[in-house]
Each structure stands twice: as structure tokens, then as C-alpha cells.
Amino acid sequence: MTNQTKAYIFALVSVFLWSTVASAFKISLRFLTPVELLFYASCVSCVVLFTALVLQGKLALLVTADRSVWKTSLLFGLLSPFLYYLILLKAYDLLPAQQAQPLNYTWAITLSLLSVPLLGHRLKLLEIAAVLVSYLGVLVISTQGDVLALKFENPFGVALALASTVIWALYWIANTRDRRDPVLGLFLNFLCSLPCIGVYLLLTDGFRTIAGVGLLGAAYVGTFEMGIAFICWLMAMKLTTSTARIANLIFISPFLSLFLIHFIVGEEIMISSVVGLVLIVAGLILQVVAGKKDRGKAR
């Protein structure tokens, strides 16, 4: 088996796992509040990521981490998982999964917009078109297809879903300057944020007895969404001879996710959700094309 074949396998595993996340969120939130889900999933994620560090022989990186590494980890941890997942899970709590999931995929468009003031990036015509097409998709989903009336079914839920894309985009902009090992960095982010999440839970919902199925859902989210999927994606990027081939596989995820939302969560998928998702993905593809053109000119 070639390295490229292995890369495809790791990438497809990640794509499949990420496709199940919207369903896992929605089912888990039937038994847990958003902050409860975040807390228990983060506990599991810490165990999974620590195990990955041990298996990869990177435990020495943790032992030798200095004050600057811990400070960076705390700052990143407050951004994600704490703030990002808290907002995202609340959006899932308020919206149907078929709406929250596509809206969250616009984070890459948000990233391009934020890169203008924060990184000095200048939007090209194709990138502007990508933004307009994607946000037209957001409008279609948010209004359930009644675009002209601009009647939003749950404006607060939509606002939270879009706000989560801002947090995630800021996280990735900051991540470009992060020199920590990726798995170590992710583990420390979760570890440092865990006390903050715990205190927030104590001050808001409080600790209570949780049904076993709720804990099982949190364990699934912590193991796969916050752990194994990310590790598999890193492995795919390390093994591949072309990051573009691997990155393009991510476009499978939102459509597979809609299929799972219908059959696992039991939501009747609306035409507006499908049309909106197609527009969002079309915008993301336009953005990728614009990026390729820029790299071509740079050569």
C-alpha cells in the first residue's frame, strides 16, 4: 500500500467521522445541556489525545513544555474548545441539525473575510463571488427557502451558528503562528480549558446525575470529533503527496452528514437545506479555485 493510498484511507476516515458529528451533537443534546456535553466530551478528549501522545512517543514534549507553551495553550483553549464549542453546541440546541451543520461549514468563508483586516489579504473578484454565493446559501437555509420575505425561523440560533464560524476562523488565524506539535497542542488546549468549562458548568447548570445514553454521546463526541478524526486528518496530510487531493475530500462530509441526520436523528430534510448547502459548498469550491489561481500566479 502506497503512502498516498494510506493518506486517502486516513482522510476518508476523518471525513466519515466528521459527517457523524451533527447527528451525535443533536442526539446527545436531548439528554445534556450544551455546557454539559462540552465538559464531558472534553474529559474524554483529554484521555484520547494523551493516549495518542503516548502511542506516538511524544510524551517527552509534554514533560519539557515550558511556561510559554502552557500560556499559549490556555489562550488557545479559551478560544477552542471553550468558546467555540459552547457557542456551536448552543446553536445545535436551538436549530435543526440540517441547518446548524451547513451554517458551520461557512467558517472558511469567514476566514477569508477576517484575513482582510487581520492579515492584510485583498479579496479577489472570484473570492468575493465565493462569499456572495455561500452567504446566499446561508440565507436560503436560515429562511427555510423564503428568501424574499426574510423571515428567519430562529434568528438567535442562526446568529450563534455564524458566530461560531468567527471563533473558529480566529482560532485558525492564530494557529498559523503556533509552533507546538499539533497533537500536543490540541491536548494542552483541551486540558487547559477543562477547568474553565468545569467552573462555567458549576456556575450555570450545575453538576447533576446524567443518563447513561447522554454520557455515551459525550464519549462519542470526545473520542471522534475532538480526537481521532483530527489525528487521522493529520496523518493523511503527513502521508499525502498532494494536500489538494486530500483537502477536496472534505466536500463529501456535509452531504453525507445530511443523509445521516435524516436516518439517525429522524429529521425530514427540507429542500431549502439541500439548496442552501449546495450554494455554500459551491462558494467554498470557488474559494479553492481562487486560491489555486493565486498560487499559479505566484510561480
N, C-alpha and C positions, 0 to 999 in steps of 0.2 A: 504494500500500500504506500503510495507516494505521500509526501508531506502535504501536497495540495489536496489530495483526497481526504486526508485526516482533517485538514482545515475546514473543508466542506462539511464533514460529519460534525465537528465541534460547533460550527456556525449554525447548522440546521437544528442541533440540539438546543442551542440558545434561543433560536427563533421560535421553536415549538414551546419551550418553557415560558418565554415572554408572552406567547399567544394565550397561555392559560391563566395569566395573571389577572386580567379583568374579571374573569369568572370566579377566580379564587377570592379576589377582593370582595366582590358582591355577595358571595355566599357567606364568607367569614363575617361580613358586616351585619348579617342577620342575627348574629349571636354576640358580637363585640362592638363597642364603640370605636371610632377611628383611632383614638389615642391608645385604647387597649390593644387593638390589632397591631399598631406600630410598636408598642412596648414589647409584647410577647414575641412578635416576629423578629425584632431586633435582638432579643436574647438568643433566639435560635441562630440567627445570622452570625452572631459573635462566635458561637460554638463551631459553626460550619467553616467560617473563614479562618479561625485559629487552627482547625484541623488541616485546612488547605496549606497553611503556613508550615505546619509540622511535616506534612507529606512532601512538600516541595523543598524541604531542607532550608527554610528561610527564617527559622526561629531566632537565629543569631541577630537578624536585622531588628527584631523586636527588643532583644536584650540590650543592644547597643544604641537604641533610639535615644537621641538627646532631647533637651528641653525644647528646642526649636521644632522638632518633629512632633512632639506632643502638643505644642501650641498650635501648629498648623492643623493637626488632627482635630483639635477642639473646634477651631473655626470652621473647618470643612464639615464636621459633624453637626454643627448647629444649622448649617445650610442644608445639608443632606446627610443623614436621613431625617433629622428632626423636623425642620420647617417644610421641606419638600413633601415628604410623605404625609405629614399632618394635614396639609392643605389638600393634597391629592386624594387621600382617603376620605376626607370630608366631602369632596366633590363626588366621589363614588357613592357616598352615603345618600346624597341628595338627588343624583341623576341616575337614569338607567345606564347600565354598563355600556350599552351600544352608543351612548352619547359621550360619556366621560372618556372612554378609551380613544376614539378618534381625536377628540379635542386635545388630549395629552400628547398626541403624535405631532402636534404643531410646534413642539419645543425647538425643532431645528430651524423653523422659520423665525421664531422668536430670537434664536441665537444669532441669525443673520442681521436682524434689526438692532439688537443690542451691541453687535460688533461695530456698528457705525459710531456711536458716541464713545464706546469704551475702548475700541481697538483702532479707531480711525479708518475703518473699512468704508469704501464707497460702493454703494449698490449699483450694479449694472442693470441695464434695461431688462434682461432676462430674469434677474433676481427680483426686480420689482414685480414682474409678471408672476413669478412664483409666489410672492407674498399675497398678491391680489387673488390668485386662484385658490390658494389654501384658505384664506380667510373668507372667501365666498363659501367654501365648504363648511367652515365653522358656522357661518350664518344659516346655511341650509339645515345643519344638524340642530342648532340652537332654537330655531323657529319651527322645527319639525316640518320643514318644507314651505311654510307660509312666509316666504321672504319679504314679499311686498307689504304685508301687514306689520312686519317687525314685531310680532307677538312672541316673546320669549316665555317658554313654559316654566323655566326655573332660572331666572337671571342670576341669582346668587350662586347656584351650583355651577353655571357656565363661567361666571367670573372666577370662582375658585379653581376650576379646571385650567383656565387660561393663566391664572396667577401661578399655578404650579409649573407651567412651562417657563415662566420668567425665572423662578428659583432654579430650575434645572439648567437653564441656559447660563445663568450666572455661575452656577457650580462648574460647568464645563469650561467657561472662560477662565475661571480661577484655576481650573485643573491643568490648563496648558503650561502653567508655571510650577506645577507640583513635581518635585524631583524624587518623591518617595516611590518605593516599589509599589506597583498597582494593588496587589493583593494585601500587602502590609498596610497601605494607605486606607483601603476600604475597611479592613478590620479595625484599625485605630479610629476611623471616623465613627463607626458603629459603637465601639467601646466607649469613646469619649462622650457620645451623645446619649448613651443609655441612662446615666444618672439624671440628665436634663429631662428626658422623656418620662422617667420614673417620678420625678418631682412634679412635672406637669400633670401626670395622671393622678397623683395623690391630691393635688390641689383642685382638680376639676371633677373627674368621675369618681375618684377613689378606687381602692382595690376591693374587689368582690370575688365571690366564687364564680368561676367561668365554666360553662358547659364544655364537656369533652370535645364536642364537634367544633366549638369555637377555637379551642387550643390547637386542635388538629389543623384547622385552617391557617392559624397564625404560624404553625410549624411549617406548613407547606410554603407559605409566602416567604418566611425567613430562610428556608432551605434553598428554594429555587429562584424566586425573584431577586432576593437580596444576597444570594451566594453563588450557587452552582452555575446559573445562567451567565453571570458576569465572568466567572473563571473560565468557562467554556469559550466565551467570546474572546477573551484574552489569548487563550490557546490557539484559536482559529487565526487571529491576527498575527500571532508569532510564527505560525507554520505556513501561512499562505504566501504565494509568490505575487499575488495581486490583491491588495486591500479592497480595490473597487469591486472585484468579483464577490468578495465576501460581504461587503457593506450593502450591496444591492439586494442581498437575500432578506434584509430586514423588511423590505416592502411586502413580503409574504405575510408577516406577522399580523397586521391589523385585520386583514381579510379572514385569515384563519381564526383570529380572535372572535370576530362576529359570528362565525359558524359555531364556535364553542359556546358563546354567550347564549345562542338560541337553544342549543341542545342540552347544555348543562344548567344554565341559570333559568332557562324557560322563558326568556323574553321573546316576544314576537318582533322580529326585526322589521323596522319601518323602511320604506323606500327612501325616505329623506336621509336616513342614517347611511345607507349604501351610497347614495349620490354624493352626500357630503364627504364621505370617506374617500371616494374616487377623486373628488376635487382636491382634497388635502394631499393625497398621495401624488396626484398629478403635479401639484405645486412643489412637492419635495423632489420629484424627478426633474422638474425644470431647474431647481436649485442645484442638483447634482450636475446637470448638463452645463450650467453656468460655471460651476467650479472647474469642470474639465476644460472648458474653453479658456479660462484664466490660466490654468496650468500649461495649456498648449502654447499660449502667447508668451508665457514666461520662458519657455525653452527657445 
